[in-house]
């Protein structure tokens, strides 16, 4: 933290919107929407069933490589920078707290995000998380990564602190299962066809590529060049250099709260750069291709079966943005009216990764047992669910009752019956025919963009 404190003494606050796509820190809502008793109907919460992304983490090895490359480039640019930026960049180096031995490990901010999320859930639903909890009533599942396992631990500490029997703070230790979970939590690594046709296929991200090479990004490179050189050089930076500066802005701000790299960008510049990240997430992890979200069906089946069995009070699964984005797309949430493309940057869009899948993002199903009363205007009876995304209530498309906000478990099963019977192995089997089909889909999806660019 000393390195960060030194930096902040010399930095002017930046007005950039904190919109760092999936690397955005978690911002809890001002009002928690969870309710043990439904405010309209005679319903009582009996289960919380959730998928949670790990908390804020340290950068990847690739990120650190980018920061070192930027440091070398800054040294070579010093003679042509104006006096203001030359003085600032001459001593710039990435924070000493960022190092490869912590690669992708959970950050202490991430621990706090998860701990506080657990506390808010327990406080809002006190009857579900009572004194002296019985371990068999709760299940914690995680991918086998340091950042997800520790997220689960920090979350469990917040969930049960003061309710257990251990130590002066009466904590309750939790057991976290990480074996045999890839099919439900890392399905993106378990589907050969998805890996072959989308994840490891650069042509699947042609929209992002066109956008980085387009006129908007070149204008940003020109504006940053003019700013750094005092107008003497309009072509100092390439588009790849803009990418390096934006990455440094995100990583250093997440570590220290601010960064001189962010001060290079105007709000308009940042919106242009950020849209490239949106394109990547849309086409690689969301609605871009059907296979992206269809392969999250095993996770939906697991959620549904644990709701139907009702054997647990709380089920919490800790995973990744690559887990949550496809899953929410499978549910039909945050779906734009038309695909995100390199050519429609200026259009309003509901798909925003920073709001959907920031660090510590969460999707929580609250299962209610409802009893119809003659004196009530609500006629709901049986088991119903509400969905909360990042602690805000979201209506499940084609399922949620517009008046009550509830979706019956029976209707839920009917709407998603095809997904609940999805044949993962068959759909993910690589073959010449399926590969050609995906290739044709990619080419046809982007034909309009190819025409426009030409």
N, C-alpha and C positions, 0 to 999 in steps of 0.2 A: 504493500500500500504506500510505502514511502515514495516510490517512483511515481505513483499517481498523484500524491499530494504535491510533489514538486511541479508536476505538469500543470495542475489546476491553478497554481499560483500565477501562471503566465498566460492563461487562456481566457478569452472573452466568451461568455455564454453563447451557444449556438441556437438559432431559432428553428433548425431543421425539425420536421415532424419525426418523432421516434418511430420510424417505419422501416424496420430492417428485415422485412420478410420473415422467414422462419427463425432468424436470429434476434428477434425482438424480445426484450425482457417481458415477463408476465406482469400485466397490470390488472389487479383484481377490481371487480365492479364496486361502486360506492355502496350499493345495497345488495346483500345476499338474497337470492330469490328462493332458496330452498324452504319448503314448508312441510312440517310433519303432518299437519292437518290441512287438507285442501280447503281453501277459503270459500269455495262455492258449493262443493258437494260433500257428502258425509264419507270422506275418504281418509284413511290413515296410512302413512308411509310404513312399509314393512321391509324394504330393501333398497340399498344403493348399489348400482352396478356400473362400474366406470372403466374408461380407458384414459390413461393420462400420459402425456409426453414428459420426458425427463426435464429437470430444471435447467437453468442457464449453465452452460458448460464452457470449458476452456477450448481454444481453437484447435483445429486439426493440424496434422503435420503439413498438409498442403497449404493451409492458411499461413503457417509460420514461414514456409518457403516463400510465399508471396511477400510477406513483410520484409524478409531479408533481401529479396530482389529489389523492392522499393527503396530500401536503405542504400543499396549500391547505386541505383539510378539517381537518387537525390544528390549523392556525392558528385556524380558526373555532370549534373545540371547546375551546380552551385555557381559557376562563372557567369551563367546567363540569367540567373534569377535577379529580380530587383532587390534592393537593399533590405526591404521589410521581410520578404519571404526567404532570402538568403540567410539572414540572421536566425530565422526560426527553424529552417530546415537543416542548417549546418550541424545543429546539436540534436536533431530528432533521431530517436531510435525507438523501437517498440518497447513497451513496458517490460522491465526485467521479470515481472511476475508471470509473463507468458513464456513458457518453455515447453519443449517437446516431451519432457518426461511427464507432463500433465495432459498430454494430448487427449482431447475429448473427455476429460474427467469432469465430474460435477464441480461447478464453481460454488464458493460459499454463498453467493447470491442465490444459486439454484437450490441449495439446502434450505435457505430461508423461504423461498417461494413455496417449496413442497411442505415444509413444516407449517407455515401459516395457512396453506390451503387445507391441510388436515384439521387444523384447529377450527377454521371457519365451518367446515362440514360438521364436525362434532358438536359445535356450539349451536348450529342451526337445527340439528337433528338429535337432541339429547337422549331421547328414548331409544334410539337405535344404537347409540354408543354410550352405554351406561357404565356405572361403576363396576369394577372387577369383570371386565369382558371375558367371555369364554372363547378361547382361541378357535374352536371348531366352527364358530358362527361367522368367522371372517376369513377371507382368502386373499393373499397377496401374491401376484404373479408378475414376473419381470423377464425381459430378455437378459441374456447373459453378458451384460455390459456394466462396467463400473458405474457409469452415470445413471443408469436405470435402477440398478440395485440400491445404490445409495439414495436415490430419489424415493424409492419405496420405504427405505428405513427412516428418512427424515419425515416423510408423510405420516408413517405409522406413529412416530414419536408425537407429532402434533395431534393426531387423531385420538390417542389414548393417554396423553399426558394428564396426570391428575386423576386418572380413572383406574390405574393399575395398582400394583402392590410393591414395586421395586424402587428402593431408594427414597430420598427425601421428597422428590417431586412425583413419586408414585407413578412411574412409567410402566408400560406394558410391552415387553419384547414381542416382536412379530417374526414369524417365519415367512421367508420369501422363496417361492418356488421358481426356478429358472430352467428346469429340465423339460424337454419335450414341449416347448412353447412356440417354436419357429413357425409352425403352420398357422397359428392364430395371431402371432405378434410380429413375426418377420416374414410374412408371406411373400414380400417383395424379393427376398433372397431365396425363396423356396420354389419359385416358379420359373423354370428354364425358358419358357417362351417369352415371358415378360422381360427377363434379363437380356435375352437375345434380340428382341425386337424393339424394346424401348430403353431400358436402363443402360445398356452398353452400346446403344445404337445412336450415334450422333445425328443421323438423318431424321430421327424421330423428334429432334429438337430444332428443326430447321427454322421455326418461327423465332426462337431466341437468337439463332445465328444471324438471320436476316436483320433482326432489330439492332444487334450490336454493330453490324456493318452499315446500318442505314444513316440517313442524313441527321436525324435527331441526336444520335450519339456523337457524330462527328462535330456537331455544333457545340456540344458540351466540351469535347476535347479542345476545340478552338477557344472557347470562353475561359477554360482553366489555363490554357497556355498564355493567353493575354494577361490574365490576372497574375500569374507567377512571374512573368517577365516584364511587367509594367507596360505591356503593349508592344514590346520590341520584337516578339516572336509569336506568331499565331499558329505555328505548327510544331511546337516543342513536344507536345504530348500526342500519343496515339490513342486509339480507343482502348487498347489493352492497358495503357497507363491509367486511363480513367477507371478501369476495372480494379487496378491495384490500389488507387487512392480510395475508392469506395469501400473496398474490403478493409483497408486500414482504418477508415472512419468507423466502420461497424465494430471491428474487433477492439479498437482502443476505447471507444465510447462505452462498450459493454464492460470493459475492465476498469476504466477510470472515470467514466461519467461525461467525458468530453474528449475532443481530439482536434488538433490543428488541421487534420485532413478534412474534417467535416466543414471547417470554416471556408474551404475552397468552394464548396457547392452552394448555390442559391437553392431556394425551395423548388423552383422549377427544374433546376438541374437534377436535384435528388429524385423528383418524381419520374423523370425520364430514366434515370439509372435504375430505380427500384422496379420499374415496369419490366425490365429484363428478367429480374428475379421472379416476378409474377408469371411471366411466360414459361419459365423453366418449371415452376411448380405445377402450373396448369397442365402442361403437356406431358410431364414425366410422372406426376403423382396424383392427378385429379381427372377432370372430365375430358382431357385431350384425347385419350384412347380408352375404349371400353374396358380393355384388359387391366388398365391401371387400377380401377375401382372394383371390378368384378372379383379379383383375387382376394379381396378383403372379406368375402362371403364366409369363410370359416370363422372369422372373428365375430361376425354378426350371429352366426349359428351358436357360438359359444355364449354370447350375451343372452340370446333368446332362451337357450336351454337352462341357463342358471336363473333366469327370471321365472320360467315355467316351473322349475323344480322347487324354488323358494326355500331351499335348504340352508342358504346363507343369508346373513343380514347385510354383509358388505363384501363385494368382490371388486378388487382394484388391480388393474393390469397396467404395468409401466412399460412404455415403449417409445416410439419415435415419431417425428413428423411424417416419415414415410409410412407410418401405420395409421395415423389419425387422418391425414388428408384423404387417402383413398376411402377410408371408412365413412367419413362424413359425406363424401361424394356418393357412395353407395346408398346412403340414406336420402340423397336428393337435396342436401342443404347447400346453400351458397352457390347455386348453379346460375351462371350468367345466361342471358337470353340468347347469346351467340358466342362461339368460341373466341378466346383471346388470340389476337393475331398481331404481327409486327405492324400492321397498317392501321390498327384502331386504338392507338395509345390514348387519344383524347376522350374516349367514351367513358361514361360512368360505368362502374362495375361493382357487382356485389362480391365477387371473388377477390379477397385480399388476404394473402397468407399471414400477414402480421396480425390480423384480427382473428383468423381461424386457427392457426397453428404456431403461435409464439412459443417460446420456452415455457414449460409447465402447462401447456394447453390441456384441456380436459373435456371429455364428453361423459356426462353422468346421467344414467337412467334412474329415475326414482319410481319404484314400483309401489302402487297403492292398492289397498284392499278397500273397496267401496261397498257401502250398504245403502240400498234405496230406502228413503223415508217418505211416508205419505205427506208429511208436513213440509217437505222440501220441494223447491221448484226444479231441482236437479233429479233426474231419473236414472242416473248412472248406477250400475250395479256390477259387482265382480271385480276382476283385476284390471287395473289400468296403469299406464305409464306416462311420465312426463320426461322430456329430454332437456338437459341443461348443457350448453356449450360455453366453456369458460365462465361458468357460474351464472350465465344468463339463460332464461328459458327460451327454447327454440321449438317451434311447432314442426312435428314430423309431417312432411308433405303427404297429402291424401289420407292421413290417419287421425291427426289431432282434431278434436271437436273445437270449433271456433268459439263456442261459449264457455266450455269448461276448461279448455286447454289440455284435456286428457285424451289419451289414445288407448282403446281397449286392447288387451293382450291378444284377443281373438282377431281383431282387425289387423293388428301388427303382423301376426302370422300370415294372414291372407295376402296382405300387400307384398310381403317379402318372401312368399312361398318359393319362388324360383331361386332366390338367393340362398334360402335355407336348404335347398336340395342341390346346390351347385356342385358339379363334379370337378373339383380342383385339379386332380391328376390328369383328367382328360383334357381340360381346358389349357393346362400348362405344358402339355406334351409338345416338344419341338418337332417339327416335321417340315419337309419342303413345301407342302401345301399350306400349312398354317403360317409359315414364314412368308410365303408369297402373298397370302391374304393380308397380313399385317403390313407388308411392304406396299401393297396396292392401296391400303387404307391411308398410309402415311403420304404417299404420292398424291392421291386424290384429295386428301384433306388440305394439302398445301398448294394445289394447282393454281388457285386464285392468286396466292402470294407470289408464286413464280412468275405469273403473267404480269403482275403489277411491278415487280422488281425489274423485269426485263424492259 
